Amino acid sequence: APPPVLIPGIPTLAALAETVPDEVNALAKEFWPGAVTLVVQARESLVWDLGETRGTVALRMPDDRVALNLLADTGPLAVSSANISGQPAALTCAEAQEMLGDRISVYLDAGPRGEGAADDAATASTIVDATSLELPEGRLRILRSGAVPDDEIARVVGAERIA
C-alpha cells in the first residue's frame, strides 16, 4: 500500500487534494489532529513517487506535538510505521533502532510514543476513502477501522454517506 502522508494542518489538505468534499472537510475538522487518515484524489501537480496510488493520496494530521513541529519545518512527509512488516510498531527510539538498525539514516528521539503518551501512535488510524464521492451516488468507504470508531465517522458525515 502507498505510504500515508503526514501534514501539518488542515490548509495542507486543500493544497494536496484535487478537491475537498464537504464530508472530508467535516472529518478533518472533527478528528484532526488525530487518528483519521483521509484518502482523496491527489492534485495533478503532486508528482511525488509514492508508489502505485492510482492518483490518490492518503493524508493525516497526527496528534503529536513533536511530529507537528517537525512537519511545520519540513512540510508534508510520506511515512511508514516504525516496524518491520508483521511486527508491532516501535514505541521508543531504542526499539526502533533495535528493529530497523542501519536501514534508517536518522532517528529522532522525542521520548516514548503510543500507549501512555499524548498521541495516537499505539492504535492504527481509521482510514476513510473519499475518492468515490465525486461519482453519482458516491459514498465514503472505511478501508480500515482503527482508533476512531466507525460510528463516530458516521455521526459526523451521516450513515447514509458511508458505503
N, C-alpha and C positions, 0 to 999 in steps of 0.2 A: 504494500500500500504506500502511496506517496506520503512523505512526511508532512505533519501539520506545520503551519507557520504561526509562530507566536508574534503578536502585535502589541504595541504599547498603549493603544487606546482605540475607542470606537471610531474616531475620524479615519484611522488607517483602514478600517473595513471598507469604507466608500472609495478609498484610493486604490484598493486591490481588487474589488469586486466590480464586475461589469454593471450590475445593478444591485440595489439593496432593497429587496421586497419588504413590505411592512412587517411581515412575520419575522424576518431576520432582524430587522431593526428592533422590534419588540423583545426578542430573545436576548439580543446583545445588551439592551438597556436593563433588562431584568437580571441577567446572570453574569455579566462581565463587570469587573474581573471575576473569573470563576471557571468552573469545570464544564463548560459547554463549548464544543468545537462546532463551528458552522461551515458547512461545505457549500460554496457558492460558485457561480461561473466567474472565472478569472478574467480580469481586463485583458483585452487582446494585446496590450502593450506589456503585459507581465511575461517576461521571457526567461525566468529562472528555470534551471534544469532540476525539476522536482520529480523526475521520472514520468511514467505514463499517467497523466492526470485527466485526460480527455477534456482539457480546457477548464478544469475546476481547480479550486484552491481551498484547503481546509484551514480556517482561521480560528485562533483562540487568543484571548487576553487572559494571561494567568493571574491568579490571585496570590501573588508573591512579590513583595516589595523589592527584593534583590533582582528578580527577573525583570520587573517593570523598569527599574532604574537602568539595568543593562540595555533593555530594548529602547529606552529613551535615548541612549547614546548611540546604539548601533542601527536602530530601525528594525524592521521585521527580520526574524530569524527562522529558517527551516530547522526543525529539531527532530530528534528521535528520543525515545525513553533511555534512561541511563541503565541499560541492562543488555545482556546477550539474549537473543530471542529465546523465549521459553523459560527464562529465569526471572525471578522477582526484581522489580526496579530497585536500584541502589538508593538508599535514603540518606547516606552520608558520602562525603567526598572520598573517605578512605575505602568504603565499599565499592564505589565506582572505580577507583584506581585499582583495587584488587581484581575486580571483574574485567575491566577493559584495558588496563595496563597502558602499553605504548601505542595502542590504536588511537588514543586521544592525545592531541598535542598540548592542550591547555586545560587544566581543571580549575574551577572557581569554587573555593570552599567558603560557603556562606553559612555554615552550620548545618545541623540536621534538617532535612526536608521531610514532608509527609506526616505520618501519624504523630500527633503531639505538636507539630509545628504549625505556624499560622499560614498554611497554604493547603492546596488540594492535591499535592503530588502523590499521596498514598492511594488514591482511588482514581481509576481511569475516568476521563471526561466522557460525558454523554456526547455522542456525535450525531448531529442533525444535518441531513442532506436537504438543501433548499433548491437544488438545481432544476427541479421539475415544476417549480411554482410559476414559471413563465408560460407553461403549457396550459391549454384549456383544461379546466378541472384539475390542475396541478396541485399537489399536496406535498407537505414535508414528509420525509421518511426518517425515522430514527434508526441509524445504522448500528449504533452500539448504545445500549443502556449503561449508564455509569453513575457518577456522583450526583447528578441532578436527575431525580426520578422522572420517568416518562409522564406521569400525571401532572407534574409541575410544568413540563413543556406544554402539555395540552391545556393547562389552566391559562397560560399566557397567550397562546395563539388560537385556542378553541379546538376541541377534539375533532371537529369536522374538517380541520385543516391538516390533519395527520393521516397518512395512508396506513 
